[in-house]
């Protein structure tokens, strides 16, 4: 019987070893989300130098990127874009899109649909404000979850054991001087998120930008994504930030929940 690959297709009669190793490496990254050169060497059964060259080539083309803090390799921007392309037709995006458009019209700010991928969040969709000064939609971008309001809203839905497993180190990577830099501070903020029902971000992912994030659930109360409203910080402050925008965002996710399967 012909050997099949991980997705069930018949294995080619004349596989190209270098291509196969690169594809096996991508599958390994999909499964583990973060790999080191030594892990790649052991998993693929190749020399450390070969594993390093494979990673270097994938990094050059944007399929992986090297985490400057841990030195491990994680999914790169090209893989993220491919993932977004494949998700364009998914039900959650198509079903949520009208709600994003309506909320953006009502508050006249940029609204995003976000999912979590490990320590990162992926921006699946976005509807921009019509104002001249606005936050540009981040569709297709991947960012540290703890540096975004949507990411914090999703992290707040996890239990403590899962959070400790996700963040084994006290020190966290940052994007700006305002980013949360430690696990203890993050966990304390997540408690606040749980109490108030939404997360906020003040220049933690980008200087001059603020946002609020709310988790999206389906009708069975399963968390499937998050919604965020982003704007120049000068417009997301005081009463409007804590009441009008956050309240309307929470109403929107409640409306979404009634439509999702």
C-alpha positions as CSV (number, residue, x, y, z in Angstrom):
1,X,0.0,0.0,0.0
2,X,1.3,3.5,-0.9
3,X,2.4,5.6,2.0
4,X,0.3,8.7,2.8
5,X,1.3,12.0,4.1
6,X,-0.1,13.8,7.3
7,X,-3.2,15.0,5.4
8,X,-4.0,11.7,3.8
9,X,-2.7,12.2,0.3
10,X,-0.5,9.6,-1.4
11,X,3.2,10.2,-1.0
12,X,5.0,11.1,-4.2
13,X,7.0,8.4,-5.9
14,X,10.1,10.6,-6.1
15,X,10.1,13.0,-3.1
16,X,12.6,15.8,-3.0
17,X,14.4,15.5,0.3
18,X,15.2,19.2,0.8
19,X,11.6,20.2,0.0
20,X,10.3,17.5,2.3
21,X,12.4,18.6,5.2
22,X,11.3,22.2,4.8
23,X,7.6,21.1,4.7
24,X,8.1,18.8,7.7
25,X,9.7,21.7,9.5
26,X,6.6,23.9,8.8
27,X,4.4,21.1,10.1
28,X,6.5,20.9,13.2
29,X,6.1,24.7,13.8
30,X,2.4,24.4,13.3
31,X,2.2,21.7,16.0
32,X,4.6,23.3,18.5
33,X,4.3,27.0,17.7
34,X,7.9,27.5,18.8
35,X,11.0,25.5,17.9
36,X,14.8,25.7,18.5
37,X,17.5,24.5,16.1
38,X,18.3,21.5,18.3
39,X,14.6,20.4,18.3
40,X,14.5,20.7,14.5
41,X,17.6,18.6,14.2
42,X,16.2,15.8,16.3
43,X,12.7,15.9,14.8
44,X,13.9,15.8,11.2
45,X,16.9,13.5,11.8
46,X,19.3,16.0,10.2
47,X,22.5,17.6,11.4
48,X,22.3,20.8,13.4
49,X,23.9,22.8,10.6
50,X,21.3,21.5,8.2
51,X,18.5,22.4,10.6
52,X,20.0,25.9,10.9
53,X,20.1,26.4,7.1
54,X,16.5,25.3,6.8
55,X,15.4,27.8,9.4
56,X,17.5,30.5,7.9
57,X,15.9,30.0,4.5
58,X,12.4,30.0,5.9
59,X,13.2,33.1,7.9
60,X,14.5,34.8,4.7
61,X,11.2,34.2,3.0
62,X,9.1,35.2,6.0
63,X,7.7,31.8,6.9
64,X,9.3,31.9,10.3
65,X,10.8,34.6,12.5
66,X,13.3,34.4,15.3
67,X,12.1,35.5,18.8
68,X,14.9,37.9,20.0
69,X,14.1,37.1,23.6
70,X,14.0,33.2,23.5
71,X,16.0,32.7,20.3
72,X,13.3,30.2,19.3
73,X,11.6,30.3,15.9
74,X,7.9,31.0,15.6
75,X,5.5,31.4,12.7
76,X,6.4,34.4,10.5
77,X,4.3,37.0,8.6
78,X,4.0,35.0,5.4
79,X,2.5,32.0,7.3
80,X,0.2,34.5,9.1
81,X,-1.0,35.9,5.7
82,X,-1.6,32.5,4.3
83,X,-3.6,31.7,7.4
84,X,-5.6,34.8,7.0
85,X,-6.3,34.0,3.3
86,X,-7.6,30.6,4.3
87,X,-9.8,32.1,7.0
88,X,-11.3,34.7,4.7
89,X,-14.2,32.3,3.9
90,X,-14.7,30.9,7.4
91,X,-18.2,31.3,8.8
92,X,-17.0,33.3,11.9
93,X,-15.5,36.0,9.8
94,X,-18.4,36.3,7.3
95,X,-20.9,36.2,10.2
96,X,-19.1,38.8,12.3
97,X,-18.3,41.2,9.4
98,X,-21.7,43.0,9.4
99,X,-21.4,43.6,13.1
100,X,-17.9,45.1,12.7
101,X,-19.2,47.4,10.0
102,X,-22.2,48.5,12.1
103,X,-20.1,49.1,15.3
104,X,-17.5,51.1,13.3
105,X,-20.3,53.3,11.8
106,X,-21.8,53.9,15.2
107,X,-18.6,54.8,17.1
108,X,-16.7,56.0,14.0
109,X,-13.6,54.2,15.0
110,X,-11.6,51.3,13.6
111,X,-12.9,47.8,14.7
112,X,-11.1,44.5,14.5
113,X,-11.9,40.8,14.7
114,X,-9.0,39.0,16.5
115,X,-8.2,35.4,17.4
116,X,-5.4,34.1,19.7
117,X,-2.6,31.9,18.5
118,X,-0.4,31.0,21.5
119,X,1.2,34.1,22.9
120,X,0.2,36.0,19.8
121,X,-3.1,37.4,18.3
122,X,-3.9,37.4,14.7
123,X,-6.0,40.2,13.2
124,X,-8.5,38.4,11.0
125,X,-10.6,41.4,9.8
126,X,-10.9,45.1,10.3
127,X,-13.2,48.0,9.4
128,X,-11.6,51.4,9.4
129,X,-13.1,54.7,10.8
130,X,-14.0,57.3,8.2
131,X,-12.2,60.0,10.2
132,X,-9.2,61.6,8.6
133,X,-7.1,60.7,11.6
134,X,-7.7,57.1,12.4
135,X,-6.1,53.8,13.2
136,X,-5.3,51.8,10.1
137,X,-6.8,48.3,10.0
138,X,-4.3,45.6,11.1
139,X,-5.8,42.7,9.1
140,X,-3.2,40.0,8.6
141,X,-0.9,41.2,11.4
142,X,0.3,39.1,14.3
143,X,1.2,40.8,17.6
144,X,2.0,39.8,21.2
145,X,-1.4,39.1,22.9
146,X,-0.5,40.8,26.1
147,X,0.2,44.0,24.2
148,X,-3.3,44.3,22.7
149,X,-6.7,44.8,24.3
150,X,-8.3,42.0,22.3
151,X,-5.4,39.7,23.3
152,X,-5.9,40.6,27.0
153,X,-9.7,40.0,26.6
154,X,-8.9,36.5,25.3
155,X,-6.2,35.7,27.9
156,X,-8.6,36.7,30.7
157,X,-10.8,33.8,29.6
158,X,-8.1,31.3,30.4
159,X,-7.6,29.6,33.8
160,X,-4.5,30.2,35.9
161,X,-2.8,26.9,35.1
162,X,-3.2,27.5,31.4
163,X,-1.8,31.0,31.7
164,X,1.2,29.8,33.7
165,X,1.9,27.2,31.0
166,X,1.5,29.8,28.3
167,X,3.8,32.3,30.1
168,X,6.4,30.2,32.0
169,X,8.8,33.2,32.3
170,X,8.3,36.3,34.4
171,X,9.7,38.7,31.8
172,X,7.6,39.4,28.8
173,X,8.5,40.9,25.4
174,X,7.4,44.5,24.7
175,X,6.4,46.6,21.8
176,X,6.5,50.0,23.4
177,X,7.6,51.6,26.6
178,X,4.0,51.2,27.9
179,X,3.7,47.5,27.2
180,X,3.2,45.1,30.1
181,X,6.7,43.7,30.7
182,X,6.1,41.1,33.4
183,X,3.8,38.1,34.0
184,X,2.8,39.2,37.5
185,X,1.6,42.6,36.2
186,X,-0.2,40.9,33.3
187,X,-2.0,38.4,35.6
188,X,-3.1,41.3,37.9
189,X,-4.5,43.2,34.9
190,X,-6.4,40.1,33.6
191,X,-8.2,40.0,37.0
192,X,-9.4,43.5,36.3
193,X,-10.5,42.6,32.8
194,X,-12.6,39.8,34.3
195,X,-14.3,42.2,36.7
196,X,-15.1,44.9,34.2
197,X,-15.9,42.7,31.2
198,X,-13.5,44.3,28.8
199,X,-9.8,45.0,28.4
200,X,-8.1,48.3,27.5
201,X,-4.9,49.3,25.9
202,X,-3.1,52.6,26.2
203,X,-0.1,52.9,23.9
204,X,0.9,49.3,24.7
205,X,1.1,48.1,21.0
206,X,1.6,51.4,19.3
207,X,2.4,54.9,20.5
208,X,-0.6,57.3,20.4
209,X,-3.1,54.5,20.0
210,X,-5.6,53.2,22.5
211,X,-8.2,50.4,22.3
212,X,-10.8,48.3,24.1
213,X,-11.2,44.6,23.6
214,X,-14.1,42.2,24.4
215,X,-14.2,38.4,24.0
216,X,-16.7,37.0,21.6
217,X,-18.7,33.9,22.5
218,X,-21.0,31.6,20.6
219,X,-24.4,30.7,21.8
220,X,-22.9,27.8,23.9
221,X,-20.7,30.4,25.7
222,X,-17.5,29.1,24.1
223,X,-14.9,31.9,23.4
224,X,-14.2,32.0,19.6
225,X,-12.5,35.4,19.1
226,X,-12.4,38.9,20.3
227,X,-13.5,42.3,19.1
228,X,-11.5,45.5,19.5
229,X,-12.2,49.2,18.9
230,X,-9.0,51.2,18.3
231,X,-8.6,54.9,18.0
232,X,-6.1,57.7,18.6
233,X,-5.6,57.8,22.3
234,X,-6.9,61.4,22.5
235,X,-10.4,60.1,21.5
236,X,-10.4,57.0,23.7
237,X,-10.2,58.5,27.1
238,X,-12.4,59.4,30.0
239,X,-16.2,58.9,29.8
240,X,-16.2,57.8,26.2
241,X,-13.6,55.2,26.7
242,X,-15.0,53.6,29.8
243,X,-18.7,54.0,29.0
244,X,-19.9,54.7,25.5
245,X,-17.4,52.7,23.4
246,X,-16.9,49.8,25.9
247,X,-20.6,49.5,26.5
248,X,-21.5,49.4,22.8
249,X,-18.7,46.9,22.1
250,X,-20.2,44.6,24.8
251,X,-23.6,45.0,23.3
252,X,-22.2,44.0,19.9
253,X,-20.6,40.8,21.1
254,X,-23.9,39.9,22.8
255,X,-25.6,40.3,19.5
256,X,-22.9,38.3,17.7
257,X,-23.3,35.5,20.3
258,X,-26.9,35.0,19.3
259,X,-26.0,34.5,15.6
260,X,-23.0,32.2,15.9
261,X,-23.6,28.4,15.7
